[in-house]
Amino acid sequence: MKPAIDVIGVQKCLGCFGCFNACPYGAIEMVISEEGFYIPRVNKNKCTNCGICQKVCPIISTPSIDRFPKPIAYAAWSKNNKIRLTSSSGGIFSELANIIFEYDSVVYGVVWDERFHPVHVEATKDEKEILEKIKGSKYVPSYVGDAYKKVVKNLSEGKKVLFVGTPCQIAALNNFVNHLKIDKSNLYTVDLVCSGVPSLIVWKTYLEYISKKMGERNIVSVKFRDKSDGWSHRTIRIEFDDGYSYISPFLKDWFCWGFLSNQYLNSICYNCPFSKIPRQGDLTIGDFWGVPKKLHDEKGVSVVLVNSKKGKELIEKMKKRVELVPVNFEEATKDNPRIIYGKFKKPKQRKELITIARKKGFKAVIRKLMFKRLKRAVFFLIRNPKQALYLLLFKVLR
Ligand SMILES: Cc1cc2nc3c(=O)[nH]c(=O)nc-3n(C[C@H](O)[C@H](O)[C@H](O)COP(=O)(O)OP(=O)(O)OC[C@H]3O[C@@H](n4cnc5c(N)ncnc54)[C@H](O)[C@@H]3O)c2cc1C
């Protein structure tokens, strides 16, 4: 049997690390593609064509999972304001970790490495300081490494495991544990509502650009969801080694605008097979965009979907730490369609933008994005002249 990547092709690869973890011959290494996404590279001398990678690849083998026909939905937030304010949404991840740490357990989540590339790491209850680093969304693809293999080891040692990741990462983990036929009663999975991951190449050139723009300062911290201006404004904060900070709302920052408008996502993210019901995790967490007015709070509100019995078990335990308000499923998905629908229109210039970033740097990307934004504004003006005038007046008078 051919390796999974030769069956699906690079454009459909999720970069989920399923095949990398599953290969019993160490024939697969993960590399960054020329578009800036993790892809497997198969060493044909080591590959025996055993086909195990096909069993674990979520594109080829749909994970077999036990989920409620319709998730139970909540608006939720941590009762601890410090946790809530320092998390991306309502601080649900940290509270889940605190709950699982009441047992002999391990938590898997994502931290920045020294180059500001996200990496999946493990934390035990004696390493609570790692939770602070896992906290917060990193809106670029994470290096999963051999985390799924480590999860299996933890489970075989009788530990409880909480694993948080994008829907495709949870799908790969589900396939991996199913393939090994191990007891998964102690495995708790949480998938994020995910609008896709942008290119690591564009990300790298953006960081170089910001560092230069700020007078060749060295970046020491990146926070995509700084809440000093509130939760719903989505603000990026980059800190430098001399104490200086760059702070910008997503709409005024070119990388974030490009991410929000899906300019340079992984190809498969434009047709995500896992942004749908049934969700891959026992729980799904995200921002509660469109939260009912009476629950809106600029400290941050999460949407939580309970997808399975194990998810329900976690929710019961969360009640002492988390405010949970039941909402209709339809209300939870109304302004967050990515919960149920994985399709986006792929911009014609996507590949060109990534190539420009690689060859010319982020300044050249900005020029392209400016032109695109201007074109959009002109089209909007032509189609909705009254609304455009109203928006302009609102901006001038504000
Ligand atoms: C790439 C990406 C796209 C997203 N898109 C949406 C969206 O369109 N709509 C929406 O409602 N929510 C989206 N989210 C989820 C949202 O940003 C928050 O991560 C989520 O609501 C959890 O917030 P929190 O306050 O509970 O905890 P936080 O402490 O903010 O938790 C962050 C959690 O995300 C994990 N994580 C961070 N970066 C990554 C990464 N690169 N890959 C995998 N896991 C990661 C961490 O391990 C941690 O468990 C996205 C997240 C990511 C990473």
The ligand as an ORCA input file, in Angstrom:
! r2SCAN-3c Opt
* xyz 0 1
  C      -5.719     28.205     14.811
  C      -6.901     28.518     15.679
  C      -8.064     29.023     15.093
  C      -9.195     29.301     15.875
  N     -10.333     29.786     15.271
  C     -11.428     30.026     16.018
  C     -12.642     30.495     15.412
  O     -12.710     30.707     14.209
  N     -13.739     30.688     16.199
  C     -13.687     30.458     17.541
  O     -14.720     30.616     18.191
  N     -12.560     30.030     18.153
  C     -11.435     29.808     17.427
  N     -10.293     29.354     18.034
  C     -10.323     29.037     19.479
  C     -10.104     30.232     20.394
  O      -9.139     31.113     19.839
  C      -9.609     29.782     21.790
  O      -8.438     29.010     21.627
  C     -10.568     28.915     22.523
  O     -11.789     29.584     22.670
  C     -10.046     28.530     23.917
  O      -9.944     29.655     24.699
  P      -9.877     29.602     26.297
  O     -10.116     30.967     26.807
  O     -10.718     28.494     26.825
  O      -8.420     29.128     26.656
  P      -6.978     29.554     26.197
  O      -6.101     29.520     27.375
  O      -6.945     30.738     25.392
  O      -6.631     28.214     25.384
  C      -5.907     28.074     24.314
  C      -5.932     26.586     23.983
  O      -5.669     26.472     22.607
  C      -4.601     25.580     22.399
  N      -3.865     26.072     21.246
  C      -3.296     27.291     21.130
  N      -2.728     27.418     19.931
  C      -2.922     26.256     19.273
  C      -2.539     25.782     17.986
  N      -1.868     26.526     17.130
  N      -2.905     24.524     17.649
  C      -3.600     23.750     18.507
  N      -3.990     24.153     19.744
  C      -3.652     25.393     20.109
  C      -3.775     25.617     23.680
  O      -3.092     24.416     23.826
  C      -4.855     25.806     24.735
  O      -5.340     24.560     25.101
  C      -9.140     29.074     17.273
  C      -7.966     28.605     17.865
  C      -6.847     28.306     17.083
  C      -5.591     27.779     17.743
*
